[in-house]
């Protein structure tokens, strides 16, 4: 529940940064639609489903498709970028090697 509430807060803050005057309830609705949308089989990285779901969700609140697509691209880039950045930061602290992967696949 805490993770979802943080996600709603992030969506709402991105609404404010994008100059979209939407209520907090719109962030909840958008999050739910995105969760359902990315549950559908998709391309790697949820490309396509994420954006379509975001356009659909924001369209319920009267946001134009072009503005919704812009929001979707920025939100998706931030979401993916943060995960990649954190992965790169913590990579040196992992004992991870290609040799370990090969050993695991042989057993």
Secondary structure, DSSP 8 states (H G I E B T S, - for coil): -HHHHHHHHHHHHHHHHTT----HHHHHHHHHHHHHHHHS--SGGGTTHHHHHHHHHHHTTT--HHHHHHHHHHHHHHHHHHHHHHHHHHHTTS---HHHHHHHHH-
